[in-house]
């Protein structure tokens, strides 16, 4: 529980609005960010979002949608980073909303811990019912984006028979990867051009992008992880 609270504090820090932003949440406010970077926060003047820099949209045009699609402060969907899949498609984390996410950070050239994390993810996936799998994405996030190109991730997925749903592989810039690792409470450090030391953590996020559980270690009992995934799917 302490680890999840720490992760949530990191996420809030990553997405928090600076105090000097000009905002107004009363009836006089007239504009909002189309990406909902700051939830349902509105602005009294037209301009650009201080987070993603997109032009603000008049509330009168999509007021109802704004109130129903905003993310909570604890959601990873507030992060504006762009990621590339093993198929070469660019996405943002908010594109994954609606499914329960089971995520782990690895690098494909790893010969020690990562193969065991892959095995742990496979074990979790195999224990899910077919109905549950239809509402879950099993996601590997690379901590070595320089080596783990989309082509390499695609090959790795095929090698491990993980090239179909619910499996997904993601890579991004070093900066985005560091930010996401902080949110996941994952520490990693390059110790040679082809080797990293890193935390071994599998995280579960509900369909709103809020972390609900973390499994730490290699080859550990995954009963609690399965239970939290099932609970998250049931709550959708």
N, C-alpha and C positions, 0 to 999 in steps of 0.2 A: 504493500500500500504506500509506504514512504517513497518508493521508486516511482510509482505512477504519479504521486503528487509532485515530485520533482520534475518529471517529464512535463506535466501540465503547466508548471510554472515557467519552464523553458519555452513552451509553445506560446504562452501568453506574452512573454517577453519578445518573441520573434514577430508577433503580429500586432502588438499593442500600438495604439495610436499615440503620437506625441501630444503632450498637453497643450502645445501652442497651435494645434490645428484649429481652424475656424469651423466649428460645428454648431448645429442647432437641432434639437430633437422635438421641438414644439410644432404647432400647426403652421408657423411661419416658414419653416424649412421647405425648400423647393427642389432640391437636387440630391441624387444618390449615385453611388458607384455601380455600374452594371455588373461588375464581378463580385459585388458584396464583400469587398475586402475587409470592411469594418462592420460586418453584420448589417443591421438596419439603420445605421447612422446616416443622417441626412445633413445637408449643407444649405446655408441661406443664400449663397452666391454661386453662380455657374463657374466652373473651372475644371480642374483635373483632380483625380484621386491621388492623395499623397502617398499611397502604397503602390498601386500598379500604373499610375500616371494616365489612365484612360479618362476620356472626357466624361464628366458627370451627366446624368440624364434627369430630366424633369420628373418629379414625383407624380405629377398629374398623368403621365403617360403609362406608368406601370406600378402604381402605388400598391395594388393588391398583390402582385407578384412579389414585390419587395418584402412584404411582411410574412410571406409563406416560405420563401426560399432562402432566407438568411441563415448563415451558419452560426453556431454558438462560438464563444470565445475559445472553447477547448477543442475546436475542430481543426484537423490538419488541412481541411479544404480552404482555410483562410490563407495558406501559403500560396504565393503566386508563382513559384518556380515552375519551369517547363522541363519535362522529362521526355526521353525518347525510348520507345519500346523496342523489343527484339525485332519487330517488323519494320522499324524505321519510322514509326508514326510519332509525332510530337503531341504530347498531352500535358494537361495540368492535373494535379491530384484531384481537383474538384470534378474532373470528368469521370472519376471512379465512384462518385456518390451513388447511393442506392444499394450497394452491396456491402457485406461485411468483409473487411480486409484482414488478411493474415500476412504480416510482412516481416522480412528478415533481411539484414544487410550482409552481403558476402562479396567475394571476388572470384572470378572463374578459374584463375590460375592457382588458387589455393590447393594445397595437397594435405592439409592437416585438419583444421576445425571445420572448414566450409563443407567438405563432403559429408560430414556428420550432421551439419545443419540442414543440408539438402535431404538427407535421410530422415531427419526429424520432421521436416515439412511434408515429405511424402507419407510418413506414418500418420500424421494428423489428417492429411487429405483422404487417405484410405479409410479412416475411421468415420468419416462424415457420411451421412445418408445422401442419396442422390438428390433429394429435395433440398437439403441444406447446401449441397455443392452448387445448385443452381443460383444461390444467393451469396456465394462467397468467391472472392478472388484471392489466390495464393500468390504472393508477390515477392520477388527477389530484387533487391536494390543494390546496385554495384557500388562498392567503396573505391573502385579503381577504374574510373571512367576513361582514363587514357588508354588502357588495355582493352577494357570491355566495351568495344564498339558494338553497334547494333548487330553487325555480322557475327561477331564473336558470341554475343548473347544468344543469337539465333542458333548457332552451331551447338552451344552448350545446352540449350533447351532440347534440341533434337537428340543429343547424346544421352540425355537423362530422361527421354520420353516425356518431356514436359512442354511440348510445343503446341498444346491445345488447351482449351479452357479446363480448369479454372486458373491455369498458370500464366503469369505475366512477369516479364523481366524489364527493369527500368535502369536507365543511366542518365546523368545530367552533368553539369559543370562541377568542378571541384568545390566552388563556393556553395552551390545548391546542395551538394552532397554533404558538406560539413554542417550546413544549417539543419538538414533533415536528420542527420545523425544525432545532433544535439536534442532535437525533439524526441527521438527514439531512445535517448539515454545510451547511445552506442558510442563507445570510444574506439578509435582506430589510429594506427600510426604506421607509416611506411618504414620498414626496417631494412629493406633492400629494394632494388629496382623491380623485383618480382615477388616481394613478400611483405605482408602486413601483419601486425598484431591487432586484434580487435575483440570486442565484446561478443558474446554469443547469446543473443536475445531475440526471441520471436514475439512480436507484438500483435494484439488483436484490436481492431477498431470497429465500432458499430457502423451502421449505414449512414450515420451523420458525420463520420470521420472522427469520433471521439474515442480515445483509448480506453479500453475496458479491462485489459489484462496483459501481463507480460510473463513469458516463460523464459527463464534464464538457465543456461547450462547446456551441456551436450548429452544426448541420450537419456534425458530425464523423463519421468512419467508425465504424459501429456493429458491425463484425465481432466485436470482443471482447465486446460486450454480448450479441450473439446467441449466441456460444459459451458464455458463462456462464449464460444462460437455459437453453440446451439441456442443459448439464451439470447444472444444478439440477433440471430435470425428470427427467433420467435417474437421478438419485440418490434420487428419491422412493420 
